[in-house]
Amino acid sequence: MTEHAAVIDVSRYYPAPGKRDELLSAMRQMADRAASSDGCFGAQACDSDQDEEALIAVSRWESQSSLDSFAQSPEFIHEREQLTSLLSKPARREHLRPK
């Protein structure tokens, strides 16, 4: 299998006061689940040198359908709903598509 991602998912999460460590832990668990999903080349939680408030999740996917399948799984939906209580504002998501 080629490891050239068709879709790169970048999501910025902004922790509520006092919730940064808890949010980071939850994001790492989600990244581990994503990384073990069919069609995912890797996932991780990151800091940004441009946005110190944000924690950023990055994952690389073989196809949009692979990402969609993961994002629609009951496990991911449940995890995403749990993250809501750890956020100071809604997450910002972006999909990058290499040309």
FIKOLZA-1660 file (N, C-alpha, C; in steps of 0.1 Angstrom, whole numbers, plus 5000, padded with zeros to 4 digits):
% residues 99
   i   px   py   pz ch aa at
   1 5008 4988 5000  A  M  N
   1 5000 5000 5000  A  M CA
   1 5009 5012 5000  A  M  C
   2 5005 5022 4992  A  T  N
   2 5012 5035 4992  A  T CA
   2 5009 5042 5005  A  T  C
   3 5018 5051 5009  A  E  N
   3 5016 5059 5021  A  E CA
   3 5014 5074 5017  A  E  C
   4 5010 5076 5005  A  H  N
   4 5007 5090 5001  A  H CA
   4 4992 5093 5005  A  H  C
   5 4990 5101 5014  A  A  N
   5 4976 5104 5019  A  A CA
   5 4969 5112 5009  A  A  C
   6 4956 5108 5007  A  A  N
   6 4947 5116 4998  A  A CA
   6 4940 5127 5006  A  A  C
   7 4939 5125 5020  A  V  N
   7 4933 5135 5028  A  V CA
   7 4942 5136 5041  A  V  C
   8 4945 5148 5045  A  I  N
   8 4951 5151 5058  A  I CA
   8 4941 5159 5066  A  I  C
   9 4937 5154 5077  A  D  N
   9 4928 5160 5086  A  D CA
   9 4935 5168 5097  A  D  C
  10 4932 5181 5098  A  V  N
  10 4939 5189 5108  A  V CA
  10 4927 5195 5117  A  V  C
  11 4927 5193 5130  A  S  N
  11 4917 5198 5138  A  S CA
  11 4923 5205 5150  A  S  C
  12 4919 5217 5152  A  R  N
  12 4924 5226 5163  A  R CA
  12 4913 5225 5175  A  R  C
  13 4918 5222 5187  A  Y  N
  13 4910 5221 5199  A  Y CA
  13 4916 5231 5209  A  Y  C
  14 4906 5239 5215  A  Y  N
  14 4910 5249 5224  A  Y CA
  14 4905 5245 5238  A  Y  C
  15 4914 5241 5247  A  P  N
  15 4910 5236 5260  A  P CA
  15 4904 5247 5269  A  P  C
  16 4894 5242 5276  A  A  N
  16 4888 5251 5287  A  A CA
  16 4898 5253 5298  A  A  C
  17 4897 5264 5305  A  P  N
  17 4906 5266 5316  A  P CA
  17 4908 5254 5325  A  P  C
  18 4920 5250 5328  A  G  N
  18 4924 5239 5336  A  G CA
  18 4922 5225 5330  A  G  C
  19 4918 5224 5317  A  K  N
  19 4915 5212 5311  A  K CA
  19 4925 5207 5300  A  K  C
  20 4936 5215 5299  A  R  N
  20 4946 5212 5288  A  R CA
  20 4951 5197 5289  A  R  C
  21 4956 5193 5301  A  D  N
  21 4961 5180 5302  A  D CA
  21 4951 5169 5299  A  D  C
  22 4939 5171 5304  A  E  N
  22 4928 5161 5302  A  E CA
  22 4924 5161 5287  A  E  C
  23 4924 5172 5281  A  L  N
  23 4921 5172 5266  A  L CA
  23 4932 5166 5259  A  L  C
  24 4944 5168 5262  A  L  N
  24 4956 5162 5255  A  L CA
  24 4955 5147 5256  A  L  C
  25 4952 5142 5268  A  S  N
  25 4951 5128 5270  A  S CA
  25 4940 5122 5262  A  S  C
  26 4928 5128 5261  A  A  N
  26 4917 5123 5253  A  A CA
  26 4921 5124 5238  A  A  C
  27 4928 5134 5234  A  M  N
  27 4932 5135 5220  A  M CA
  27 4942 5124 5216  A  M  C
  28 4951 5121 5225  A  R  N
  28 4961 5110 5223  A  R CA
  28 4953 5097 5221  A  R  C
  29 4943 5094 5229  A  Q  N
  29 4935 5082 5228  A  Q CA
  29 4928 5082 5215  A  Q  C
  30 4923 5093 5210  A  M  N
  30 4916 5093 5197  A  M CA
  30 4926 5091 5186  A  M  C
  31 4938 5097 5187  A  A  N
  31 4949 5095 5177  A  A CA
  31 4953 5080 5176  A  A  C
  32 4954 5073 5188  A  D  N
  32 4957 5059 5188  A  D CA
  32 4946 5051 5181  A  D  C
  33 4934 5054 5183  A  R  N
  33 4923 5047 5177  A  R CA
  33 4923 5050 5162  A  R  C
  34 4925 5062 5158  A  A  N
  34 4925 5066 5144  A  A CA
  34 4937 5058 5137  A  A  C
  35 4949 5059 5143  A  A  N
  35 4961 5052 5137  A  A CA
  35 4959 5038 5135  A  A  C
  36 4950 5031 5142  A  S  N
  36 4948 5017 5141  A  S CA
  36 4936 5014 5131  A  S  C
  37 4930 5024 5126  A  S  N
  37 4919 5023 5117  A  S CA
  37 4923 5020 5103  A  S  C
  38 4915 5012 5095  A  D  N
  38 4918 5010 5081  A  D CA
  38 4919 5023 5074  A  D  C
  39 4929 5024 5066  A  G  N
  39 4931 5036 5058  A  G CA
  39 4938 5047 5064  A  G  C
  40 4942 5046 5077  A  C  N
  40 4949 5057 5083  A  C CA
  40 4964 5054 5083  A  C  C
  41 4972 5064 5079  A  F  N
  41 4987 5062 5078  A  F CA
  41 4993 5067 5091  A  F  C
  42 4986 5074 5100  A  G  N
  42 4991 5079 5112  A  G CA
  42 4983 5090 5117  A  G  C
  43 4984 5092 5131  A  A  N
  43 4976 5103 5137  A  A CA
  43 4984 5107 5150  A  A  C
  44 4983 5120 5153  A  Q  N
  44 4990 5124 5165  A  Q CA
  44 4984 5137 5170  A  Q  C
  45 4986 5140 5183  A  A  N
  45 4983 5153 5189  A  A CA
  45 4995 5161 5190  A  A  C
  46 4994 5174 5187  A  C  N
  46 5005 5183 5185  A  C CA
  46 5002 5197 5192  A  C  C
  47 5013 5204 5195  A  D  N
  47 5013 5218 5199  A  D CA
  47 5016 5226 5186  A  D  C
  48 5013 5238 5186  A  S  N
  48 5015 5247 5175  A  S CA
  48 5025 5258 5179  A  S  C
  49 5034 5261 5170  A  D  N
  49 5043 5273 5173  A  D CA
  49 5036 5286 5168  A  D  C
  50 5024 5285 5162  A  Q  N
  50 5017 5297 5157  A  Q CA
  50 5005 5300 5166  A  Q  C
  51 5000 5290 5173  A  D  N
  51 4987 5292 5181  A  D CA
  51 4989 5284 5194  A  D  C
  52 4995 5291 5204  A  E  N
  52 4999 5285 5217  A  E CA
  52 4987 5280 5225  A  E  C
  53 4975 5285 5222  A  E  N
  53 4963 5281 5229  A  E CA
  53 4958 5267 5225  A  E  C
  54 4961 5264 5212  A  A  N
  54 4955 5252 5206  A  A CA
  54 4963 5240 5208  A  A  C
  55 4955 5229 5209  A  L  N
  55 4961 5215 5207  A  L CA
  55 4956 5210 5194  A  L  C
  56 4965 5205 5186  A  I  N
  56 4961 5201 5172  A  I CA
  56 4962 5187 5169  A  I  C
  57 4952 5181 5164  A  A  N
  57 4951 5167 5160  A  A CA
  57 4954 5166 5145  A  A  C
  58 4963 5158 5141  A  V  N
  58 4967 5156 5126  A  V CA
  58 4966 5141 5123  A  V  C
  59 4959 5138 5112  A  S  N
  59 4958 5124 5108  A  S CA
  59 4959 5124 5093  A  S  C
  60 4965 5113 5087  A  R  N
  60 4967 5112 5073  A  R CA
  60 4959 5099 5068  A  R  C
  61 4951 5101 5058  A  W  N
  61 4942 5091 5053  A  W CA
  61 4944 5087 5039  A  W  C
  62 4942 5074 5036  A  E  N
  62 4943 5069 5023  A  E CA
  62 4932 5075 5013  A  E  C
  63 4920 5077 5019  A  S  N
  63 4909 5083 5011  A  S CA
  63 4899 5090 5020  A  S  C
  64 4890 5098 5014  A  Q  N
  64 4880 5105 5021  A  Q CA
  64 4870 5095 5027  A  Q  C
  65 4868 5084 5020  A  S  N
  65 4859 5074 5026  A  S CA
  65 4865 5067 5038  A  S  C
  66 4878 5065 5039  A  S  N
  66 4884 5059 5051  A  S CA
  66 4882 5069 5062  A  S  C
  67 4885 5082 5060  A  L  N
  67 4882 5092 5071  A  L CA
  67 4868 5092 5075  A  L  C
  68 4859 5092 5065  A  D  N
  68 4845 5092 5068  A  D CA
  68 4840 5080 5077  A  D  C
  69 4845 5069 5073  A  S  N
  69 4842 5056 5080  A  S CA
  69 4846 5057 5095  A  S  C
  70 4858 5062 5097  A  F  N
  70 4863 5064 5111  A  F CA
  70 4854 5075 5118  A  F  C
  71 4852 5086 5112  A  A  N
  71 4845 5097 5118  A  A CA
  71 4830 5094 5121  A  A  C
  72 4825 5084 5114  A  Q  N
  72 4811 5080 5116  A  Q CA
  72 4809 5068 5125  A  Q  C
  73 4821 5063 5130  A  S  N
  73 4820 5051 5139  A  S CA
  73 4814 5056 5153  A  S  C
  74 4807 5047 5159  A  P  N
  74 4801 5051 5172  A  P CA
  74 4811 5054 5183  A  P  C
  75 4823 5047 5182  A  E  N
  75 4834 5050 5192  A  E CA
  75 4839 5065 5190  A  E  C
  76 4841 5069 5178  A  F  N
  76 4846 5082 5176  A  F CA
  76 4836 5093 5179  A  F  C
  77 4823 5090 5175  A  I  N
  77 4813 5100 5179  A  I CA
  77 4812 5102 5194  A  I  C
  78 4813 5091 5201  A  H  N
  78 4812 5091 5216  A  H CA
  78 4824 5099 5221  A  H  C
  79 4836 5097 5216  A  E  N
  79 4848 5104 5221  A  E CA
  79 4847 5119 5217  A  E  C
  80 4843 5122 5205  A  R  N
  80 4841 5136 5201  A  R CA
  80 4831 5143 5210  A  R  C
  81 4820 5136 5214  A  E  N
  81 4810 5143 5223  A  E CA
  81 4816 5145 5237  A  E  C
  82 4825 5136 5242  A  Q  N
  82 4831 5138 5255  A  Q CA
  82 4841 5149 5255  A  Q  C
  83 4847 5152 5243  A  L  N
  83 4857 5163 5242  A  L CA
  83 4850 5177 5244  A  L  C
  84 4837 5177 5241  A  T  N
  84 4830 5190 5241  A  T CA
  84 4831 5197 5255  A  T  C
  85 4830 5189 5266  A  S  N
  85 4831 5195 5279  A  S CA
  85 4845 5200 5283  A  S  C
  86 4855 5196 5275  A  L  N
  86 4869 5200 5277  A  L CA
  86 4873 5213 5269  A  L  C
  87 4864 5218 5261  A  L  N
  87 4867 5228 5252  A  L CA
  87 4862 5242 5256  A  L  C
  88 4870 5252 5253  A  S  N
  88 4865 5266 5256  A  S CA
  88 4857 5272 5244  A  S  C
  89 4859 5266 5232  A  K  N
  89 4852 5270 5220  A  K CA
  89 4852 5258 5211  A  K  C
  90 4843 5258 5201  A  P  N
  90 4842 5247 5191  A  P CA
  90 4856 5245 5184  A  P  C
  91 4858 5232 5181  A  A  N
  91 4870 5228 5174  A  A CA
  91 4869 5234 5159  A  A  C
  92 4880 5236 5154  A  R  N
  92 4881 5240 5139  A  R CA
  92 4888 5229 5132  A  R  C
  93 4881 5224 5121  A  R  N
  93 4886 5213 5113  A  R CA
  93 4889 5217 5099  A  R  C
  94 4899 5211 5093  A  E  N
  94 4903 5214 5080  A  E CA
  94 4908 5201 5073  A  E  C
  95 4904 5199 5061  A  H  N
  95 4909 5188 5053  A  H CA
  95 4919 5193 5042  A  H  C
  96 4931 5188 5042  A  L  N
  96 4940 5191 5032  A  L CA
  96 4941 5180 5022  A  L  C
  97 4941 5183 5009  A  R  N
  97 4942 5174 4998  A  R CA
  97 4954 5176 4990  A  R  C
  98 4964 5168 4991  A  P  N
  98 4976 5170 4982  A  P CA
  98 4973 5170 4967  A  P  C
  99 4980 5178 4960  A  K  N
  99 4978 5179 4945  A  K CA
  99 4990 5172 4938  A  K  C
% end
